Amino acid sequence: MTEVPRLGPNSLLIIIVNWNSWSETANSVRLLEDTRKPFFQVLVVDNGTRVSVGDPDISYCAGVARIIRLSGNLGFAHAANLGLRLATDEGYEAALLLNPDAAITGDAIETLYLALMGSPSLAVVGPTLCRDREGGLKTAGGRVSILTLSTRHLPPSLEVDSHLNLDVDFVEGSCMMLKLSAVNQVGCFDERFFVFWEEVDLCLRLRRCGFTVGCLPHATALHPFKSYATPLRSYLYLRSTLLFAKRHYPKELFLVLPASLAVGTLRGVISLARRAPCEAAWVMITLGTEALGGLQIPTQRILETLIARAKSSIEPQGRT
């Protein structure tokens, strides 16, 4: 008989990684506070955002949540790992990673936690994500194709009586709950990814160790799709794709890898090149140069250059 999970004061730590989005972070924290449950606490890890003294969003967050402010941006994976290790050290059983632009209520969080802790094999669980504010477009986890180095989102389970859809390869990192005892067995996020693909990598490692990954059709969160191409985003996505291939691509299919990389990354490059061909060329040259060095964690110099280019990139099509 499965033991009923306890809901104590140290059951769950919610970790929000912030970078230049204090307004969205404050809105997310405000919703958590308005629907607060006594079994969770909130931690905000800020990746070196430069803000003015007395910023009202930071002041609000500091009043209702813990804040750790890092001196620089070392990536989502680094900041998330800091929160996960803190949760482990303080005796939490699970952690919920939540994007600043994602919104979830306390009731949905409780549903996720009870499902996660009520299943010995379940290591990661996520909600059904509403991709627009009208709730018309929904996704529930996803599948990954290692051969083509691509991912696709899945629709929610159509089985009305199904309480858990376990048939997923990964849960999106914008709202994913992790069982810390399982994560500690395989290791936290690989910080070389910096951002993008890190949650897919972790879910695959957990599955290969015998754990399961699932989504709940009856627990929902809001996280609208964002589709845009900047030099920074393109560089980081392509770089993480290369790292994922290096870690997971079958050695016996190595000769197919160039074609797979083309399929998995070409669309992002083309999208950027249509708007800013010089920027796309710069991204590819920078990425190629870094790849020769082993794809270690990106240096601050590269990131600062790319951030500056992202801020000065061409306006979206349709603007005059």
Residue pairs with C-beta under 8 A, 6 or more apart in sequence:
2 118
2 119
2 120
4 118
5 11
5 113
5 114
5 116
5 117
5 118
7 37
7 38
7 39
7 110
7 113
8 39
9 38
9 39
9 41
10 41
10 90
10 91
10 92
10 93
11 39
11 40
11 92
11 93
11 94
11 113
11 117
12 39
12 40
12 41
12 92
12 93
12 94
12 95
12 96
12 109
12 113
12 177
13 40
13 41
13 42
13 43
13 83
13 86
13 87
13 90
13 92
13 94
13 95
13 96
14 32
14 40
14 41
14 42
14 43
14 95
14 96
14 98
14 109
15 43
15 45
15 80
15 83
15 84
15 87
15 95
15 96
15 97
15 98
16 25
16 28
16 29
16 42
16 43
16 44
16 45
16 98
16 99
16 100
17 45
17 47
17 76
17 79
17 80
17 83
17 97
17 99
17 100
18 25
18 44
18 45
18 46
18 47
18 49
18 100
19 46
19 47
19 48
19 49
19 73
19 76
20 49
21 49
21 100
21 101
22 46
22 49
22 51
22 55
22 57
22 58
22 61
23 57
24 100
24 101
25 44
25 57
25 61
25 100
26 56
26 57
26 58
26 60
26 61
27 100
27 103
28 98
28 99
28 100
28 101
28 102
28 103
29 42
29 44
29 60
29 61
29 64
29 65
30 60
31 103
31 104
31 105
32 40
32 42
32 104
32 106
33 42
33 64
35 105
35 106
35 107
36 106
37 106
37 107
37 109
37 110
39 110
39 113
40 96
40 106
40 109
40 113
41 65
41 66
42 64
42 65
42 66
43 65
43 66
43 67
43 68
43 83
43 86
43 87
44 61
44 65
44 66
44 67
44 68
45 67
45 68
45 70
45 79
45 80
45 82
45 83
46 67
46 68
46 69
46 70
46 79
47 70
47 72
47 73
47 74
47 75
47 76
47 79
48 69
48 70
48 71
48 72
48 73
48 74
49 69
51 58
58 67
61 67
68 82
68 83
68 86
70 79
70 82
72 300
73 300
73 303
74 191
74 194
74 297
75 191
75 193
75 194
75 195
75 297
75 298
76 173
76 189
76 194
76 195
76 198
77 188
77 189
77 190
77 191
77 192
77 193
77 194
77 195
77 198
78 191
78 194
78 297
80 97
80 173
80 188
80 189
80 198
81 188
81 189
81 191
83 95
83 97
84 95
84 178
84 180
84 183
84 188
84 189
85 188
87 94
87 95
87 180
88 180
88 184
92 180
93 117
93 179
93 180
93 181
94 113
94 116
94 117
94 177
94 178
94 179
94 180
95 177
95 178
95 180
96 109
96 112
96 175
96 176
96 177
96 178
97 173
97 174
97 175
97 176
97 177
97 178
98 104
98 174
98 175
99 173
99 174
99 175
99 223
101 174
101 223
101 224
101 226
102 129
102 174
102 175
102 221
102 222
102 223
103 221
103 222
103 223
104 127
104 175
104 220
104 221
104 222
108 127
108 219
108 220
108 221
109 177
111 216
111 218
111 219
112 125
112 126
112 127
112 177
112 216
112 219
113 177
115 122
115 125
115 163
115 164
115 214
115 216
115 219
116 122
116 124
116 125
116 177
116 179
117 179
119 164
119 212
121 210
121 211
121 212
122 164
122 166
122 179
122 211
122 212
122 213
122 214
123 178
123 179
123 182
123 183
123 206
123 211
123 212
123 213
124 170
124 171
124 176
124 177
124 178
124 179
124 182
124 202
124 203
124 206
124 211
124 213
124 214
125 164
125 171
125 176
125 177
125 213
125 214
125 215
125 216
126 140
126 141
126 171
126 172
126 175
126 176
126 177
126 214
126 215
126 216
127 140
127 175
127 215
127 216
127 219
127 220
127 221
128 138
128 139
128 140
128 156
128 215
128 216
128 217
128 218
128 219
128 220
128 221
129 138
129 139
129 140
129 172
129 174
129 175
129 220
129 221
129 222
129 223
130 137
130 138
130 220
130 221
130 222
130 223
131 137
131 138
131 139
131 223
131 224
131 225
132 224
132 225
133 222
133 224
135 220
137 225
138 155
138 156
138 220
139 153
139 154
139 155
139 156
139 172
140 153
140 154
140 155
140 156
140 157
140 165
140 168
140 215
140 216
140 217
141 153
141 154
141 165
141 168
141 169
141 170
141 171
141 172
141 213
141 214
141 215
142 151
142 152
142 153
142 154
142 168
142 169
142 170
142 171
142 172
143 151
143 152
143 154
143 168
143 169
143 170
144 150
144 151
144 169
144 170
144 200
144 204
145 151
145 152
146 248
146 249
146 250
147 253
147 256
147 260
148 260
148 263
148 264
149 241
149 244
149 245
149 249
149 260
149 261
149 263
149 264
149 265
150 263
150 264
151 170
151 200
153 172
154 165
154 168
154 215
156 165
156 215
156 217
157 165
157 215
157 217
159 217
162 217
163 216
163 217
163 218
164 214
164 215
164 216
165 214
165 215
165 216
165 217
166 212
166 213
166 214
168 213
168 214
168 215
169 200
169 203
169 204
169 207
169 213
170 199
170 200
170 203
170 204
170 213
171 199
171 203
171 213
171 214
171 215
172 199
172 223
173 198
173 199
174 223
175 221
175 223
176 199
182 206
182 209
182 211
183 202
183 206
185 209
186 202
186 205
186 206
186 209
187 205
188 202
189 198
189 199
189 201
189 202
190 198
190 201
190 202
190 243
190 247
191 297
192 243
192 295
192 296
192 297
193 201
193 240
193 243
193 244
194 236
194 239
194 240
194 297
194 298
195 236
195 240
196 236
196 237
196 240
196 241
197 240
197 241
197 243
197 244
198 240
200 244
201 244
201 247
201 248
203 213
204 248
206 213
207 213
228 316
229 268
229 271
229 272
229 275
230 272
230 309
230 310
230 313
231 272
231 276
231 279
231 280
231 282
231 283
231 306
231 309
231 310
231 313
232 303
232 306
232 307
232 309
232 310
233 268
233 310
234 268
234 269
234 271
234 272
234 280
234 283
235 283
235 286
235 287
235 302
235 306
236 298
237 265
237 268
238 265
238 268
238 269
238 283
238 284
238 287
239 287
239 290
239 291
239 295
239 298
241 261
241 264
241 265
242 261
242 287
242 291
242 295
243 295
245 257
245 260
245 261
245 264
246 295
249 257
249 260
269 280
269 283
269 284
272 279
272 280
272 283
273 280
273 281
275 313
275 314
275 316
275 317
276 313
276 314
279 309
279 313
282 309
283 306
286 302
286 306
290 298
290 302
